[in-house]
Amino acid sequence: MLRQSLLALSRSEQVKDLITRLPLSRGVVDRYIPGDTTAEAMAVVSELVDAGMLVSLDYLGEHTHDAARAEATVQVYLDLLNAMSARGLAGPSEVSVKLTAVGQSLGHVHGMPGHGGSGEQIALEHTRRICLAARNVGTSVTLDMEDHTTTDSTLRILAELRKDFPETGAVLQAYLLRTEDDCRKLSGTGSRVRLCKGAYDEPASVAHQSRIDVDLAYVRCLKILMNGEGYPMVASHDPRMVAIAEEVAQRAGRGKDDFEFQMLYGIRPDEQRRIVADGYRMRVYVPYGDEWYAYLMRRLAERPSNLRFFLRSLVSTK
């Protein structure tokens, strides 16, 4: 019930306005989001790379209904990729893109040559520009997955992008009932798939509802990907899933460089360092920007300890 309430609040403009106006210590946000600017994000990326981590950078924003803002988001990514290259961080770092931030949510837009008017086509063309810039600096793009209403469109865009940019990564959410089938379709040679449990409030008609059912689905999907010919990216903070992934990978004949773990910035940093020390590839998902509200609320919904930290920060005078 708490998780569902927090996820509902993540969509509330009234609560968003209240929370973002509260005189919070910046520390409550900084625990999960290292800054608003590309320069601030780069400083954190440098520290992570020096510690042996890989990185995936996400410029926060979603469900954009303004064409100019979608274009501005693309430009931020182009500038980000240039900054990564200038600092020698493009190799160990990639970027993650939410398609609703770059036009997927737009309806018919007039005066945009080559876009065909649909939000899906706009997002495709915008992301194609980001993919080209990423390739030019020696890195790649992963398409974030959002709520289930965008899944088919996101996978169609992925298929189009992979015709020219086969290195483009996908994200699949284990709690969706369809995901095992999607894993089979995306487990081929060269395919990069980030498998996560899922962080949106989805109905029982499309998603598993209990924690144990989600966990079991995650393991089934993990086995499909590990026994496929692609490159699995295991996105979980659950110690059981980390241990299971190590065992499943070993049984599938995968070496420590044949897959990677992924965790969010600010969550279980000691475990992230432990994974690196054990010789595995560990990628940290680093979000930044001022559109942090929805992202933060989903992080609170995932872990009660995150919520306790947040509430203490609300009353802190430091």
C-alpha angles and dihedrals in degrees: 000000000000091000092049091048093052092047089051090051090053087069096045114106091192094055091042090055091049096047095045090051096051115107092245124170105257086232093078090062096035091061089071105015116045097203150317099259137064090239091057091048091050092055091056093044090054091053093049094047090049087055091055098261131135117223140214114196123208124188101212121241138100144180094030112186096180120085094208091053091050089053091047090053090054089052091052089055092049090051090045092054091050090051091050090052094046091054095044093247101117094093099059094032136068133177129244119211130198106212094211087062092058101045111293091120094051121107125208109334120195124215097027106120116212095015098096091219100269124114091231092055092046091052091048094053093043093049091046088061090051092048091051092050090048092052091048091059095042104259140092145233131243119201110226117223119230132183119333094262089071099044100095093044092047092051091048090053090047091053092051094047093049090061088073101014107037090170091070110123128226133210123216126188115219095207093067113095091226097054100093089060091046089052091055091050093049100041096090130116114303095008115136113203127181108204116202132164096240133254106209129096102253129177123248089249091072107018143045110254107196124072093234092052090050091049092050091048090050092054092048091051091045091055091051092052096042091051093046129083099253134086113269120211110199108210108187139115091198109115090212092055092047091053092045091049091054090051096044091048091051092049090049090055095248122150123220090265094051095079138010142221121232130199136169123261110264097019120105096341091169090057090048090056091045091055091051091047089054090058100255127130111256122190120192118209106223117191121189140170136078096280091084102128102090091040092051093048091054090051090052090050092053098055128027089208088062090055092051090052091050094049092049088053092053091064097036117114094194 
